[in-house]
């Protein structure tokens, strides 16, 4: 299996769209698709780790596949809007580190045992 960087993923999605997808869906459509995919993951998580039970057809769903669907649509949106996901992710880590470097370490709630 090949390891891909975020840049590789963006290029792979763009190449696939150009070869097989005709064109990108509009940004608004892809945003709605992203929300739909997040909802599918949420449903699966609620049934796998939460209190809900599976419906028969849902047993075939895969958490990994739903996460990959989310990454796909998010990558489409990044490509459409000119966002370099690698650069954006690194800046986001920097922001979180600057803002939250002591916040979680000092949160006593995080050190309580699960009930």
C-alpha positions as CSV (number, residue, x, y, z in Angstrom):
1,X,0.0,0.0,0.0
2,X,1.3,3.4,-1.0
3,X,1.6,6.2,1.6
4,X,0.2,9.5,0.3
5,X,0.8,13.0,1.5
6,X,-2.0,15.6,1.6
7,X,-0.5,17.0,-1.5
8,X,-0.6,13.6,-3.2
9,X,-4.2,13.2,-2.1
10,X,-5.2,16.5,-3.6
11,X,-3.5,15.6,-6.9
12,X,-5.0,12.1,-6.9
13,X,-8.6,13.5,-6.4
14,X,-8.0,16.2,-9.1
15,X,-6.7,13.6,-11.6
16,X,-9.6,11.3,-10.9
17,X,-12.2,14.1,-11.3
18,X,-10.6,15.1,-14.6
19,X,-10.4,11.6,-15.9
20,X,-13.7,10.1,-14.6
21,X,-15.8,12.7,-13.0
22,X,-16.4,15.1,-15.9
23,X,-16.1,18.1,-13.5
24,X,-16.3,19.0,-9.9
25,X,-19.7,19.4,-8.4
26,X,-20.3,23.0,-7.4
27,X,-18.9,24.1,-4.1
28,X,-22.3,24.3,-2.6
29,X,-23.2,20.8,-3.7
30,X,-19.9,19.5,-2.4
31,X,-20.6,21.2,1.0
32,X,-23.9,19.5,1.2
33,X,-22.3,16.2,0.2
34,X,-19.7,16.7,3.0
35,X,-22.5,17.2,5.5
36,X,-24.2,14.0,4.2
37,X,-21.0,12.0,4.6
38,X,-20.3,13.3,8.1
39,X,-23.9,12.3,9.0
40,X,-23.3,8.8,7.7
41,X,-20.2,8.5,9.8
42,X,-22.1,9.9,12.8
43,X,-24.8,7.3,12.3
44,X,-22.2,4.5,12.1
45,X,-20.4,5.7,15.2
46,X,-23.6,5.9,17.2
47,X,-24.4,2.3,16.3
48,X,-20.8,1.0,16.7
49,X,-19.8,2.8,19.9
50,X,-23.1,4.3,21.2
51,X,-26.4,2.9,22.3
52,X,-28.2,2.5,19.0
53,X,-28.5,-0.8,17.2
54,X,-27.8,-1.5,13.5
55,X,-30.4,-1.8,10.9
56,X,-29.8,-4.8,8.6
57,X,-28.4,-2.9,5.6
58,X,-26.2,-0.7,7.8
59,X,-24.1,-3.7,9.0
60,X,-22.3,-3.5,5.6
61,X,-21.0,0.0,6.3
62,X,-17.4,0.6,7.2
63,X,-16.1,3.4,9.5
64,X,-12.9,3.6,7.4
65,X,-14.9,3.9,4.1
66,X,-17.1,6.7,5.6
67,X,-14.0,8.6,6.8
68,X,-12.4,8.2,3.3
69,X,-15.7,9.6,1.8
70,X,-15.3,12.6,4.0
71,X,-11.7,13.1,3.1
72,X,-12.6,12.8,-0.6
73,X,-15.3,15.5,-0.5
74,X,-13.2,17.8,1.7
75,X,-10.3,17.4,-0.8
76,X,-12.6,18.3,-3.6
77,X,-13.6,21.5,-1.8
78,X,-10.0,22.3,-1.0
79,X,-9.1,21.9,-4.7
80,X,-12.0,24.0,-5.8
81,X,-11.2,26.8,-3.4
82,X,-7.4,26.8,-3.9
83,X,-6.7,25.5,-0.4
84,X,-3.4,23.7,0.1
85,X,-4.4,21.2,2.7
86,X,-0.8,20.5,3.8
87,X,-0.2,24.2,4.4
88,X,-3.6,24.7,6.1
89,X,-3.1,21.7,8.4
90,X,0.4,22.9,9.5
91,X,-1.0,26.4,10.2
92,X,-3.9,24.9,12.1
93,X,-1.5,22.8,14.3
94,X,0.5,25.9,15.0
95,X,-2.7,27.8,16.0
96,X,-3.8,25.0,18.3
97,X,-0.4,24.7,19.9
98,X,-0.2,28.4,20.5
99,X,-3.7,28.6,21.9
100,X,-4.1,25.3,23.7
101,X,-0.6,24.2,24.8
102,X,-1.5,24.4,28.5
103,X,-5.3,24.3,28.3
104,X,-5.7,20.5,28.1
105,X,-2.8,19.6,30.3
106,X,-4.4,21.8,33.0
107,X,-7.9,20.4,32.5
108,X,-8.6,18.2,35.6
109,X,-11.6,16.7,33.8
110,X,-9.3,14.9,31.4
111,X,-7.5,13.1,34.2
112,X,-10.7,11.7,35.8
113,X,-11.4,8.0,35.2
114,X,-14.3,7.1,32.9
115,X,-17.4,6.3,34.8
